Amino acid sequence: MRLAHNPYGLCAFFCLLHGLTRINTRPMDILYTLLMKDDIENKLHKRLGRVHARQRLGIESDKERHIFGGGLNFFHPENWYSLAAILRYTLKLTGLYYLGQRNTRRLRVVHNSLCLPGLPGAFEGYTILHLSDLHVDMNQQAMRHMTSMISEMDYDLCVLTGDYRARTFGAIDATIAGMSQVAHVIDKPAFAVLGNHDSILMVPELEDMGFRLLLNESVVLERGEEQIYLAGVDDAHYFRVDNIQKARSNIPEDAPSLLLSHTPEIYQQAAHADFNAYLCGHTHGGQICIPGGYPITLDAKCPRYMGSGSWQYHTMHGYTSVGAGSSIVNVRFNCPPEITLHRLTAGTKSQQGSSAQRR
Ligand SMILES: [Fe+2]
């Protein structure tokens, strides 16, 4: 007998759902799992291949909300949800909360000259809009301000370096709704990678709205007869499903190449895989910094000088965006949010040849 025609069956179903809800406290997740997950998983198998899809889904499930261990670093404050409440109450007690909230809306546009040795002449001055760590469902007012700024900007390509969701687990609906507002104002090709706050389940809908995800993949960018390569890796910080070898595999040896990664933490692997440039985010520049802009923590296993802005490692030129959004608690101190415009240049002889590590 069908469930809908059986009052006892319906009653049992809702009792089971209620019981699960009490255990898990996430009814939307349970309904989502029951109704949608199979369909999205099938799409992911086709899009990414069975191994990558199963690895990412399995690891997301295994490592959900671990505060200690599991990622490249040991402590994961973004998964410690009591920390947000503690910070919020402490800031309210000290009278700093509303000042910190106001700072999250002070979005600035940062201009960076990005050197790619061997850059073809047609790409000199090519401009990349770099968005990172939007956490779109954390602060809708800040995101509205950001989209109105983007709608008036001029650029050739948009890249997004991950962390679209506020939380690190749970429903993705609010994130998808927020990202559709961002997609609405981007009028050039857009390529993206996922961060440690993002679920692989977001991929089909993000791609449907026009963001092409680079998940250990590369694409060629063309201008006239000339080409450069853009690659991207899946999250290396927490899920550790990045594969630089696969991302680099279709790029000719001497071709100018640029890598997107959520985190700066795989800078060594990227430099020694001969990427010329590296764009990332994740650190938020510390988000809460002491006066002078010194971060208390970067939540990343990398040198402090890679925590924000431009840097160089051997001959690879990198840039870490402090991000446009905020995480854990919606405040920023001494570290304003940014969106970045990178202007590509072949650079001078000294910029191209330097093998010194800047520290
Ligand atoms: Fe982030």
Residues whose N, C-alpha, C, O or C-beta is under 5 A from the ligand:
A	BS01	LIG	D133 D163 H282 S327
